[in-house]
Amino acid sequence: MKRHIPNAITCGNLISGCIGITFCFEGNLVMGAFMILVGAGFDFFDGFAARMLKVSSPVGKELDSLADMVTFGVLPSVIMYHLLMYVDVHQYLPYLAFLLAAFSAIRLANFNVDERQSDGFIGVPTPATAIIIGSLPLIMQWYPQYDAYVSNIYVLVGLTLLLSYLMNAEIPLVSLKFKNFGWTGNEARYILIISSMILLAIFRVAALPLIVLMQILVSVVFRTKSTK
């Protein structure tokens, strides 16, 4: 029975993405974005449960990628599509948003066959890019003073292109995959978690893009130290 628990949690991730897409096409981008965060919670705990129960399997790995494709690939693309529609640009430009889905698929496929990514990531992971995209309607909802910046066509197009590139860039990043909970060997992970909590306490939802930037910064610092 216990070998089905991680897969059930993974399915929770996938269902979150499906519900989020439905919310978006009903015009509720805030709830769509919220479902990215729910899916990210499931995505964290399915791997955690698999490691704790020692029941990881190739099927679970593939199922995880399929769920991630929906929640962290398709859903953020749909959110970006609606944001580009919101700024009333050329009728075909909003379809640029689906580059995020395409490059998410490439990223996830590479992740499954890249043996270098067992303890960390090469390139920005799809949950991180999805959280950045998902933070945009939340910022517009709760911080209307920033609406002009978030709904700027150059910001949205630039973010779409930048994140599509970063997902498949050769940038080693620290992950939150704990093999044990000791400080030694997990310094970067604990620093990232503590920094993220501080940023969330100060900036709340606006901290979400900053947390991803913090992940890149911490990764670069610790990678530099490890090569000295």
QUIQUIQUI-V96640 format. One record per backbone hydrogen bond with DSSP energy under -1.0 kcal/mol. NH is the residue of the N-H (numbers start at 1). CO is the residue of the C=O. E is the energy in kcal/mol with one decimal. If there is no record, write none. Layout:
[[NH CO E] [NH CO E]]
This chain:
[[4 1 -1.8] [8 4 -2.2] [9 5 -2.1] [10 6 -2.4] [11 7 -2.2] [12 8 -1.3] [13 9 -1.4] [14 10 -2.0] [15 11 -2.8] [16 12 -2.0] [17 13 -1.9] [18 14 -2.1] [19 15 -2.6] [20 16 -2.4] [21 17 -2.3] [22 18 -1.9] [23 19 -2.4] [24 20 -2.1] [25 21 -2.1] [27 24 -1.8] [28 23 -2.7] [32 28 -1.7] [33 29 -2.8] [34 30 -2.2] [35 31 -1.9] [37 33 -1.2] [38 34 -2.0] [39 35 -2.5] [40 36 -2.3] [41 37 -1.7] [42 38 -2.0] [43 39 -2.7] [44 40 -1.9] [45 41 -2.1] [46 42 -2.1] [48 44 -1.7] [49 45 -2.6] [50 46 -2.1] [51 47 -2.2] [52 48 -2.4] [53 49 -2.6] [55 50 -1.8] [61 57 -1.9] [62 58 -2.1] [63 59 -2.7] [64 60 -2.2] [65 61 -1.7] [66 62 -2.2] [67 63 -2.4] [68 64 -2.6] [69 65 -2.1] [70 66 -1.2] [71 67 -2.5] [72 68 -2.9] [74 69 -2.5] [75 70 -2.4] [77 73 -1.0] [78 74 -2.4] [79 75 -2.2] [80 76 -2.6] [81 77 -2.5] [82 78 -2.2] [83 79 -2.2] [84 80 -2.5] [85 81 -2.0] [86 82 -2.1] [87 83 -1.3] [88 85 -1.4] [95 92 -1.2] [96 93 -2.5] [97 94 -1.8] [98 95 -1.5] [99 96 -2.1] [100 97 -1.7] [102 98 -1.9] [103 99 -2.9] [104 100 -1.6] [105 101 -2.1] [106 102 -1.9] [107 103 -2.4] [108 104 -2.7] [109 105 -2.3] [110 106 -2.5] [111 107 -2.3] [112 108 -1.6] [114 110 -1.4] [117 114 -1.4] [121 173 -3.0] [123 171 -3.5] [124 166 -2.2] [129 125 -1.7] [130 126 -2.5] [131 127 -2.2] [132 128 -1.9] [133 129 -2.3] [134 130 -3.0] [135 131 -1.7] [136 133 -1.2] [139 135 -2.6] [140 136 -2.3] [141 137 -1.7] [142 138 -2.5] [143 139 -2.7] [146 143 -2.4] [147 144 -1.5] [150 146 -2.5] [151 147 -2.7] [152 149 -1.1] [156 152 -2.4] [157 153 -2.5] [158 154 -2.2] [159 155 -2.6] [160 156 -2.1] [161 157 -2.4] [162 158 -2.7] [163 159 -2.6] [164 160 -1.8] [165 161 -1.8] [166 162 -2.8] [167 163 -1.9] [168 165 -1.4] [171 169 -2.2] [173 121 -3.5] [186 183 -1.9] [190 186 -2.6] [191 187 -2.4] [192 188 -2.3] [193 189 -2.4] [194 190 -2.7] [195 191 -2.6] [196 192 -2.3] [197 193 -2.2] [198 194 -2.1] [199 195 -2.5] [200 196 -2.5] [201 197 -2.1] [202 198 -1.8] [203 199 -3.2] [204 200 -1.6] [206 203 -1.6] [207 204 -2.2] [208 205 -1.6] [211 207 -2.2] [212 208 -1.3] [213 209 -1.8] [214 210 -2.4] [215 211 -2.2] [216 212 -1.9] [217 213 -2.4] [218 214 -3.0] [219 215 -2.1] [220 216 -2.4] [221 217 -2.5] [222 218 -2.5] [223 219 -2.2] [224 220 -2.2] [225 221 -2.0] [226 222 -2.1] [227 223 -1.2] [228 225 -1.1]]
